């Protein structure tokens, strides 16, 4: 435990300007992407899609997020029609996910 004087010094010299919640930030590295592409698991794809929809709904009044939502709906429609394969859908979902994260910053 820190002593009383140490805590006083910390409180005097440290201030929190912004509390950020980075837990929802999408982290995509080569290993993660390779694993997703290898699995081609429909549940993983659906889970990513659900998370994207939830994130888009948080910002539904922003034209930028509305456009991303329209893009997501178009991807879903094209996949259901068989125009996009599961791998193509996943790649496009990841692109939309990166765009959502950028738009939130």
C-alpha positions as CSV (number, residue, x, y, z in Angstrom):
1,X,0.0,0.0,0.0
2,X,1.0,3.6,-0.6
3,X,1.6,5.9,2.3
4,X,-0.6,8.9,3.0
5,X,2.0,11.4,1.8
6,X,2.6,9.4,-1.4
7,X,-1.1,9.4,-2.1
8,X,-1.3,13.2,-1.5
9,X,1.5,13.8,-3.9
10,X,-0.2,11.6,-6.5
11,X,-3.5,13.4,-6.1
12,X,-1.9,16.8,-6.3
13,X,0.0,16.0,-9.5
14,X,-2.1,13.7,-11.5
15,X,-5.4,14.5,-13.1
16,X,-7.7,12.3,-15.2
17,X,-8.8,14.2,-18.3
18,X,-10.8,11.5,-20.0
19,X,-11.9,8.0,-19.1
20,X,-11.8,5.8,-22.1
21,X,-13.3,2.4,-22.6
22,X,-10.9,0.6,-25.1
23,X,-12.3,-2.8,-24.3
24,X,-14.5,-2.7,-27.4
25,X,-11.8,-1.6,-29.8
26,X,-11.4,-4.1,-32.6
27,X,-7.9,-5.5,-32.7
28,X,-7.1,-7.3,-35.9
29,X,-3.6,-8.7,-36.4
30,X,-2.4,-11.1,-39.0
31,X,-2.8,-14.1,-36.7
32,X,-6.4,-13.2,-35.7
33,X,-7.4,-12.6,-39.4
34,X,-5.8,-15.9,-40.5
35,X,-7.7,-17.7,-37.8
36,X,-11.0,-16.2,-38.8
37,X,-10.4,-17.0,-42.4
38,X,-9.3,-20.5,-41.8
39,X,-12.3,-21.3,-39.6
40,X,-15.0,-19.9,-41.9
41,X,-17.2,-20.4,-38.9
42,X,-20.7,-18.9,-39.6
43,X,-21.1,-18.3,-35.8
44,X,-18.0,-16.2,-35.7
45,X,-19.2,-14.2,-38.7
46,X,-22.6,-13.7,-37.2
47,X,-21.1,-12.6,-33.9
48,X,-19.0,-10.0,-35.6
49,X,-22.0,-8.8,-37.5
50,X,-24.1,-8.5,-34.3
51,X,-21.3,-6.5,-32.6
52,X,-21.1,-4.2,-35.6
53,X,-24.9,-3.6,-35.5
54,X,-24.8,-2.8,-31.8
55,X,-21.9,-0.3,-32.3
56,X,-23.7,1.3,-35.2
57,X,-26.9,1.7,-33.2
58,X,-25.1,3.6,-30.5
59,X,-24.4,6.3,-33.0
60,X,-27.5,6.1,-35.1
61,X,-27.9,9.8,-35.4
62,X,-24.6,10.3,-37.1
63,X,-24.7,10.3,-40.9
64,X,-21.3,8.6,-40.9
65,X,-22.6,5.6,-39.0
66,X,-25.9,5.6,-41.0
67,X,-23.7,5.1,-44.1
68,X,-21.8,2.3,-42.5
69,X,-25.1,0.7,-41.5
70,X,-26.3,0.9,-45.1
71,X,-23.0,-0.7,-46.2
72,X,-23.5,-3.5,-43.6
73,X,-27.1,-4.2,-44.8
74,X,-25.9,-4.3,-48.4
75,X,-23.2,-6.9,-47.5
76,X,-25.8,-9.0,-45.7
77,X,-28.1,-8.9,-48.7
78,X,-25.4,-9.8,-51.1
79,X,-24.3,-12.7,-48.9
80,X,-27.9,-14.0,-48.6
81,X,-28.2,-13.8,-52.4
82,X,-25.1,-15.9,-52.8
83,X,-23.2,-13.0,-54.4
84,X,-20.6,-13.0,-51.6
85,X,-18.9,-16.1,-50.2
86,X,-18.5,-16.4,-46.5
87,X,-14.8,-15.5,-46.8
88,X,-15.6,-12.4,-48.9
89,X,-18.3,-11.5,-46.4
90,X,-15.9,-11.8,-43.5
91,X,-13.3,-9.7,-45.2
92,X,-15.8,-7.0,-45.9
93,X,-17.2,-7.2,-42.3
94,X,-13.7,-6.6,-41.0
95,X,-13.3,-3.6,-43.3
96,X,-16.6,-2.2,-41.9
97,X,-15.4,-2.9,-38.4
98,X,-12.2,-1.0,-38.9
99,X,-14.2,1.9,-40.4
100,X,-16.5,1.9,-37.3
101,X,-13.6,2.0,-35.0
102,X,-12.0,4.9,-36.9
103,X,-15.4,6.7,-37.0
104,X,-15.7,6.4,-33.2
105,X,-12.4,8.1,-32.6
